[in-house]
Every structure is written in structure tokens, then in C-alpha cells.
Amino acid sequence: MDDVSIDETLSKTWASISARGQDGDFTPEPNEPTDPEPIEPADPAGPTEPIEPVEPQDPQDPADPAEPQDAQSFRPPWKKAALADWEKLPESARREIERRESDFHKGIEQYKAGAQSSQEWDRTIQPYMATIQSFGVTPQVAVSELLKADHMLRYSQPQQKIGMLLKIANDYGVDLQTLANGIQNVAGEQVWQQQNPADPRLQQLQQQIGQLTQHITNTQQQASAAEHSAIDAEIAEFAADPDHEHFGILQHDMAAFLQSGLAKDLDDAYEKAMRANPQTYQIWLAQQQQEWDDKRKAQVRQAKQAGANVVRPNGRASVPAAQPNRTMEEDIEATARSLGLLN
């Protein structure tokens, strides 16, 4: 790419035009005063010669593929003050500036690709820079040595490979005796396996045991899933019962009673949880009082009915004499006990 910058080209071109317009030192080509063809930029027309606004072809290099085809649409990335002078430039100068601008950007793209490659290289070696610097070499030298070692281990003769491995082991502080013992153990195991091949019947038996174990595991998993499904269904039915309206509050307490073995079933766990939970204790107490009152009223009714059925020979009902200092409820309870209705 040409070393002359775009700014230098522009400055020289503008200086040439300014000198021609002010001093009128340049004259048209001899013998071609009325030639309509475009003129060379180095020998422009006089200051009074009108310049064609559009040139059909660049006279300098018509076959140059890098030349833009539409100079009117191109605008250089200049400041507004400089752009005001853009239209004053001859077409040939504008085309030259456009070509140089295009060459400049093409060069930038080439440098950009190289910069991206360099950044990727830096990111790759960055984690290992401390180690590379400790050897006092550049990253390029370090990578070159690693690739040389890889090449030798891949393509050299067996004896050279062994020597390279021993050198690497020594460089990395590997105890050669420990390495030799490890190699001997691996080699011995490989030799033993070659001399004692596995019995195919043993392999078949191991395969059958594996299949049986898998079958048992699957069966246990299916049984466990079925059991959990049944338990979930029972719990859902229990929770939907209107008598268990506080299940949502008590379910964690019920689970604790069941897991600890303090409750034998869901009903027992629900009742114990009702008594233990502060939110439901008063509700449980009121329910128990109501149940006891209902039971006692039923016992009284039974006692009265039984007493009415005991008739004397004279046709009167036999009623035990009331004990002094007893309430009517106590008398009824005593009568029920005498009739065997209460224990």
C-alpha cells in the first residue's frame, strides 16, 4: 500500500487547484484547445476553462477494477468545513481521493484480521504466561518447543521416543523408579490378562446376575411407587372428609405422630394433632364436651325408659328410692347402673 496518506494526497491536490485558480500559471495542452476528452490532473485547464461535472471514465487507469463507478455518490468522512470544498474539486481529484480512501479501508481490514488473530493468541496463552516467563523465553519459543516434543513422540523411532519420555519425566520431576514400577505393574497386568483370558461362562453368569439385579430393582421400584400411590389416595380421601376440616393445619403434626409411632392410623393421628396444636385445641375441647353431653343425654333417656318398664304387681312402676343428698342426674345414673346400662 502507498506510504502517502490520504490527507497528504488531499493537501497536494487542493494546493494544486488553489495555485491554478489564483495565479493562472497553467495553460491547456497544445493543439487541443477544444478537446472534450478529460484532461490529466497534472495539467488541468486554465482558470477560465469550465470543468465537466461528470467524467464517463477515469483517463488515468480505465481498466483499474478498484476504481469506484459512481463518484457522485461518494462522500469522504471529512468535517463539515472540509466537505464544503469537496464539490469544488475536479472529478479526477475526487476519484483519486475515493480510490485512496478505498485502498486505505482495504488495508485496515487486513490489519484488523491480523489484530483479531493476535488477540486470540494472547487469550490462549494468558493463563500460562507466568510459567513461560519463569523460563525466560517468549510464548512463541515455548509453543515451538512443545510442538517439537509432540512431533518427536509421534513420528520418531521407538528408541528416540523412550529417550524423549525419560527426558520429559526428568524435566517434570517424576521419579524414574516409581515410573518404572508403574510401567511394570501395567505391563504385568496386561501379560496376565493375555495368559489368563476370562472364562466366557463367567462372563455369561455375570451378565445374568446383572440382569436379575436390574429386574429386582425395577420390581421394588414399581412396588414402592404403587404403595406410595395408595397412601396418597388414602390421604386425599381422608382430607376430603368434612369431619377432617382442619387437615390442612394438622398434616405436619399428623406426619410427626405417625413417623414416631405415637399414632396407629390417620384417625388417631388427627385426634392427637387436634389436642397438641394450639390452633385447634379449643375446638377439640368443645367437640369432646359436646360428645360427652350427647352421650350422657342418651344414657339418661335409656335409664328413664328402662325405669318405666319395671312395673309392680299393683300396676305401678317400681322406682328405687332416691338417696338423700343426690341430684336427679345422679339418681338416673345409679338407676342405669343397676339395670346394667352403665358399667
TISE-529425 format. One record per atom (N, C-alpha, C, CB): x, y, z. Coordinates in steps of 0.1 Angstrom, whole numbers, plus 5000, padded with zeros to 4 digits. Glycine has a CB too. Example, Ala and Ser with C-alpha at 12.3 -4.5 7.8 and 13.67 -1.06 7.14 Angstrom:
<rs>
513249435078
512349555078
513249675078
511349555090
512849785071
513749895071
512950005079
514149945057
</rs>
This chain:
<rs>
500849885000
500050005000
500950125000
499050005012
500550234992
501350354991
501550415005
500750454982
502850475008
503150535021
502450665022
504550535023
502150735011
501550865012
500150855018
501550934998
499850935028
498450925034
497451005026
498550985048
496150975029
495051045022
495151195025
493750985027
495451235037
495551375040
496551445031
495751395055
497751375029
498751435021
498351455007
500051355022
497651345002
497151354988
496151464986
496451224984
495251484996
494251584995
494951724996
493251575007
495951735005
496551865006
497251904993
497551865018
497951814987
498651844975
497751874963
499551724970
496651804962
495651824952
494951964954
494551724952
494551994966
493952124969
494952244966
493452134983
496252214970
497252324968
497452344953
498552284974
497352234945
497552254930
496352334924
497552114924
495152304929
493952374924
493952524928
492652304929
494352544941
494352684946
495352764938
494652684961
496552704935
497552774928
497152804914
498852704928
496452714907
495952734894
494852844893
495452604888
493952834903
492852934903
493353074906
491852894913
494353094914
494753224918
495753284908
495353224932
496753214904
497753264896
497553244881
499153204900
496853144877
496653114863
497853074856
495953224856
498753004862
500052964856
499952854846
501052924867
498852774847
498752654838
497952694826
498152534846
498352634815
497652654802
497152524796
498452734792
496252524787
495752404781
496852334773
494552424773
496652204771
497552124762
497752194749
497151974761
498852194742
499052254729
498252174719
500452254725
497652244709
496952184698
495652114702
497752074691
495252124715
493952064719
493152164727
494251934727
492852284722
492152384730
490752354732
492252524723
490152274723
488752244724
488452094726
487952294712
489452024730
489251874732
488351844743
490651804735
487251774740
486251754751
486651634760
484851714745
487751564757
488151454765
488651504778
489251364758
488551424789
489051464802
490551494802
488751354813
491051584809
492451624809
493151564821
492551774810
494451554820
495251494830
495251584843
496751474825
495251524855
495151614867
496451694868
495051524879
497551644863
498851724864
498851844855
500051634862
497951844845
498051954835
496652004833
498651904822
495952064842
494552104841
494352224832
493952134855
493052254829
492752364820
493052494828
491352364815
492952604820
493252734826
492152774836
493352844816
492252884843
491252924853
489952954847
491753034861
489852994834
488553024829
487952914821
488753144820
488652794821
488152684813
487052604822
489252584809
485852594818
484852514826
485252374828
483452534821
484952314839
485352174842
484052084840
485952154856
484151974833
483051884831
482551834845
483351764821
481251844848
480851794861
480951644863
479351834863
480851564852
480951424854
481851364843
479551354853
482751284846
483651224837
483251084834
485151224841
483051034822
482550904819
483550794823
482150884805
484850824823
485850724826
487050794831
486150644813
487750734840
489050794846
490050784835
489450724859
490650894830
491650884820
492950824825
491951014814
493150824838
494450774843
494550624842
494650814857
493550554846
493550404846
492250354843
494150344859
491750344830
490350304828
490150154832
490050314813
491150074832
490949934834
491149894849
491849844826
491349994858
491549954872
490349904878
492150084879
490249784883
488949734889
488649784902
489049584890
489749854909
489449904922
488850044922
490749914930
488750104910
488150234908
486650234911
488450294895
486050324919
484550324920
483950374908
484150414932
482750324906
481950354893
481150484895
481150244890
480750524907
479850634908
480550734918
478450594914
481250834912
481950924921
481051024928
483051004913
479851044922
478951144927
478351094941
477751174917
478250964943
477650914955
478650904966
477050774953
479950914963
480950904974
481151044981
482250864967
481251034994
481551145002
482551105012
480251205009
483751175013
484751135022
484351175036
486051215019
484851095046
484551125060
485251245066
484750995069
485051365060
485651485065
484751555074
486151565053
485351665080
484551755088
483651845078
485351845097
482651905084
481751985075
482452095068
480552035084
483452155075
484152275068
484852225056
485052335078
485552105057
486252055046
485352005035
487151935050
484151945039
483251895029
482652015020
482051825035
482652135025
482252245017
483152265005
482152375025
484352225006
485252244994
485352114985
486652264999
484652014990
484651884982
484051904968
483851774989
482951984967
482352004953
483252084944
481052064955
484152164950
485052244942
486152174935
485552354951
486452044940
487451964934
487051914921
487851854944
488051904912
487751844899
487451694900
488951864889
486751644890
486251504891
487451404893
485451464879
488551434885
489651344886
490251344900
490751384876
490351454907
490851464920
489951384930
491051604925
488651404928
487651334937
487851184935
486251374934
488051134922
488150994920
489450944927
488150964905
490451024926
491750974932
491650964947
492851074928
490951064953
490751064967
489850944971
490051194972
488850914963
487950794966
488750664965
486750794957
489650664955
490450534953
491350524965
491250544940
492050624969
492950624981
492150584994
493650754983
490950634995
490150605007
489750455007
488850695007
489450404995
489150264994
490350174997
488550234980
491450214992
492750134995
493050145010
493850194987
492750255016
493050275030
492150175038
492750415034
490850165035
489950075042
490349935040
488550105039
490749905028
491149765025
492349725034
491449745010
493249815035
494449785043
494049775058
495449895042
493049855062
492649845076
492049705079
491549955079
491249655069
490649525071
491649415072
489749495059
492749425064
493849335066
494549345079
494849355055
494749465084
495349475097
494349435108
495749625100
493049445106
492049405116
492049255117
490649455111
492149185106
492249035107
493448995115
492248975093
494649055112
495849025120
495749065135
497049095114
495049175138
494849215152
493949115159
494249355153
492949065152
492048965159
492748835162
490848935150
493548795152
494348675154
495348695166
495148635141
495948805167
496848835178
496148835191
497548965176
494948895192
494148895204
493848745208
492848975203
493448665199
493148525202
494348455207
492548455190
495448475201
496748425206
497048465220
497848455197
496848595223
497048645237
496148575247
496948795237
494848565243
493948505253
494248355255
492448515247
494848285245
495148145246
496348125256
495448085233
497348205255
498548185263
498548255276
499748225255
497548345278
497548425290
497548345303
496248515290
496748235304
496748155317
498148095320
495748045316
499048085310
500348015312
501448115311
500447905302
501248245311
502348345309
503248335321
501748475308
502748315333
503748305345
504748195343
502948295358
504248085339
505247975337
506248005325
504447845333
505648055314
506548085303
507648195307
505748145291
507148295314
508148395318
509148345328
507348515325
508748245336
509748185346
510948115338
509048085355
510748075326
511748015318
512548115310
511147905309
512148235311
512848345304
512748335289
514248345308
511648285283
511548275269
510248345265
511548125264
510148365252
508948425246
507848315244
509148495233
506548355244
505548255241
505748175228
504148315241
506248245218
506548175205
507548055207
507048275195
508648085215
509647985217
509047865225
510848045224
508247895235
507647795244
506747705235
506847855255
505847765227
504947685219
505747595209
503947765212
506847655203
507647585194
508347465200
508747675188
508747475212
509447365219
508347255222
510047405232
507247295226
506147195229
505747115216
504947265234
505647185205
505347125192
506447035188
505047225182
507747075190
508846985187
508746855195
510147055190
508446865208
508346745216
507246655211
508146775231
506046715208
504946635203
505346565189
503746725200
506046635181
506446585168
507346455170
507146685159
508246475179
509246365182
508446245188
510346405191
507546265197
506846155203
505946085193
506046205215
505546155183
504646095173
505346025162
503746205167
506446085157
506946035144
508445985145
506946145134
509045985157
510445945157
510545795160
511246015169
511745735160
511945595162
511645555177
513345555158
511245425179
510945385193
511945425203
510645235193
513245405200
514245435210
514345585213
515645385205
514145665202
514045815205
512845855213
514045885191
511745785211
510545815219
510845785233
509345735214
511445665236
511745635250
512645735256
512445495251
513745775249
514545885254
513846015257
515745905244
512946045248
512246175250
511346165262
511346205237
510646045264
509846025276
510646035289
509045895275
511845975289
512645985301
513046125303
513845895299
513346205293
513746345295
512646425300
514246405281
511446405295
510246475300
509946445314
508946445291
510046315318
509846275332
510846335341
509946115333
512146345337
513146415345
512946565346
514546385339
512546625335
512246765335
511046805344
511946815321
510046715345
508946745353
509046685367
507646695346
510146635371
510346585384
509646455388
509946685394
509446375378
508846235380
509946145384
508146185368
509746075395
510745975400
510745855390
510445925414
511945825384
512045725374
511845585380
513445735368
512145565392
511945435398
510445405400
512645415411
509745515404
508245505406
507645485392
507645625412
508145555382
507645535368
507845395363
508245645359
509045345366
509345205362
508445105368
510845175364
508245125381
507345035388
505945035383
507345065403
505445155380
504145165374
504045105360
503745315373
505045125352
505045065339
505144905340
506245105331
505844865350
505944715352
504644655357
507044685362
503944725365
502644675370
501644675359
502144765381
501644775351
500644785339
501044675330
500644915333
502344655327
502744555317
502444415323
504244565314
502744395336
502444265342
500944235341
502944265356
500144335344
498644305343
498244275329
497844425348
498744345319
498444315305
498844175302
499044415296
500044135306
500543995303
499743895310
502043975307
499343915322
498443825330
497143805323
498243865344
496543915318
495243905311
495443835298
494744045309
496543845291
496743775279
496943625281
497943825271
497643595293
497843455296
496643385302
499043435304
495743465309
494643415315
493343485310
494743425331
492943445299
491743515293
490543475302
491443465279
489543565302
488343545310
487543425305
487543675310
486943345314
486143235310
484843295305
485843145322
484443255293
483143305287
481943265296
482943255273
482043155303
480943115312
480843215323
481142975317
481943255328
481943355339
481343485334
483343385345
481643525323
481143655317
479543635315
481743685304
479143525311
477743495309
476943505322
477443365302
477643435333
477043435346
476943585352
477843345355
478043655350
477943795355
476843875348
479343865352
476743855335
475643925327
474243885333
475743885313
474043755336
472743715341
472543775355
472743555342
473543775363
473443835376
473043985375
474743825385
473644055366
473344195364
471944215359
474244255354
471444125350
470044135346
469044105357
469844035334
469444005366
468543975377
468444085387
469043845384
469644145390
469744255399
468844375394
471144305401
468944405381
468144505375
466644475376
468544525360
466344355374
464844315375
464344335389
464644165370
465144295399
464744305413
464544455416
465744235422
465544535412
465444675414
464244745408
466744745409
463944705396
462744755389
461444715396
462644715375
461444585401
460244535408
460044615421
460344385411
461144635428
461044715441
460544855438
462344705448
461144915428
460745055425
459245065421
461545105414
458744965414
457344965410
456444945422
457044855399
456844845431
456044825443
456044945452
456644705451
457245015453
457245135461
456345245456
458745185463
456445255442
455545355436
454045325438
455845365421
453745195437
452345165439
451845185453
452045015435
452745155463
452445185477
452245335480
453545125486
453145415474
453045555476
451745605470
454245625471
451445555459
450145595452
448945565461
450045535438
448945445467
447845405475
447745495488
447945255479
448945525493
448945605505
448445755502
450345615511
448945805490
448445935486
446945935484
449245975473
446445835478
444945825476
444245825489
444645705468
444745745499
444045735512
444145875519
444745625521
445245935518
445446065525
444446175518
446846115524
444346165505
443546265498
442046235502
443646245483
441646115503
440246085508
440046125522
439945935506
441046105531
440946145545
440746295545
442146095553
441546375538
441546515538
440246575533
442746575530
439546505523
438346545517
437146525526
438146485504
437246445537
436146415546
435846545554
436546305556
434546585554
434146705561
434546705576
432646735560
434546585582
434946575596
436346615599
434646435601
437146615588
438646655590
438946785583
439446535583
438146885587
438247015581
439547085584
437047095585
440247045595
441447105599
442647035594
441447125614
442546945585
443646865580
444846955575
443146775569
444447065568
445547145563
446447205573
444947265555
445847235585
446647285596
447447175603
445747355606
446847055604
447446955612
448246855605
446346885619
448446865592
449046755584
450546735588
449046785569
451246835592
452646825596
452746755610
453346955596
451746795619
451746735632
451346585631
450746805641
450446555622
450046415620
451146335615
448846405610
451946385605
453046315600
454146285611
453746395589
454346385620
455246355631
454746245640
455446485639
453446245643
452946135652
453046005645
451446165655
452745995632
452845865625
454245815624
452245875611
455245905621
456645865619
457245815632
457445975613
456845885643
457345845656
456645725662
457245955666
455545675656
454845555661
453845595672
455845455666
453645715675
452745755686
451245745681
453045895690
451045735668
449745725663
449645595654
449245855655
448545525656
448445395649
447845415635
447545295657
447045515632
446445545619
446145685617
445145455617
445545725606
445245865603
444245925613
444745875589
443245845617
442245905627
442945935640
441145805629
443745835645
444445855658
445445975657
445245735662
446145985645
447046105644
446246235643
447846085631
445146235637
444346355636
443846405649
443146335626
443346305658
442846345671
444046395680
442146225678
445146325679
446346375688
446846505683
447446265687
446846525670
447246655665
446246765669
447346655650
444946745669
443946835673
444246885688
442546785672
444646785696
444946825710
446246895712
444846695719
447246855704
448546915705
448747055699
449546815700
447947085689
448147205682
447447315689
447647195667
448047425692
447347535699
446247595691
448347645703
446347595678
445247645670
443947565670
445747665655
444047445673
442847355673
442447295686
443047245663
443247325697
443047265710
441647305715
444047305720
441247435715
439947475720
438847415712
439947625720
439047405699
438047335690
437847195694
438447345675
438947125696
438846985701
438146965714
440246915701
438547065724
437947055737
436347075736
438547165746
435947175728
434547195726
433847075720
434247315717
434447005710
433946885704
433746775714
434746845692
434846755723
434746655733
433646685743
436046645740
433446805747
432346845756
431046815750
432446985760
430846845737
429646815730
429346665729
429646875716
430346595726
430246445725
429846385739
431446375720
430446435749
430146385763
428746415767
431146435773
428346545764
426946585767
425946495759
426746735764
426246475747
425246385739
425246245744
425746385724
426346195748
426346055754
425646055767
427846015755
425846155775
425146155788
423646165786
425646265797
423146245777
421746265775
421146135770
421446375765
421946065761
421445935756
421345835768
422345875745
422245835777
422145745788
420945775797
423445755796
420745905799
419545945807
418245895801
419546095809
418145915788
416945865781
416845715782
417045905766
417845645781
417745495783
417345455797
419145425779
417945525807
417645495821
416145525823
418445575830
415645635818
414245665820
413345565814
413845805815
413645525802
412845425795
412945295802
413345405781
414045255808
414145125815
413345135828
415645095818
413445245835
412645265847
411145255845
413045385854
410745305834
409245305831
408745165828
408945395819
409645075824
409244935820
409144845832
410144885810
409744885844
409644805856
408344835863
410944835865
407444745863
406044765869
405844665880
404944745858
405244715891
404944635903
403644555900
404744725915
403344455909
402144375907
400844465908
401944265917
400944575915
399844665916
399744755904
399944745929
400544735895
400544825883
401344945883
399144855880
401944975894
402845095895
404245065891
402745155909
404845165886
406245145883
407145135895
406745255873
408045055895
408945035906
410145135904
409544895908
410245225913
411245325912
412045325924
410745475910
413345305923
414245295935
414045425943
415645265932
414145405956
414045525965
415245615963
414045475980
415045735962
416045835960
416945845972
415545965956
418245845970
419145855981
419246005985
420545805977
419346035997
419446176001
420646235996
419346186017
420546365994
421746455990
422246415976
422846446001
421446355967
421846325954
421046405944
421746175951
421646445933
420946515923
420146425914
421846605914
419246475906
418446395897
419346315887
417446475890
420346385882
421246315873
421946205879
422346415867
422346215892
423046105899
422045995901
423646155912
420846025904
419845915906
419645845893
418445975911
419545915882
419345855869
420545765865
419145955857
421745815868
422945735866
423045605874
424245815868
422545625887
422545505896
421545405891
422245545910
420445445886
419445355881
419945285868
418145435877
420645365859
421145305847
422245195851
421845405838
422945225861
423945125865
423344995871
424945185876
422245015878
421544905884
420944815873
420544945894
420544875863
419944805851
420944745842
418944895844
422244775845
423344715836
423544805824
422944585832
423044925823
423245005812
424545075812
422145105810
425145095824
426445155825
427345065833
426345295833
428545075831
429544985838
430045065850
430744945829
</rs>
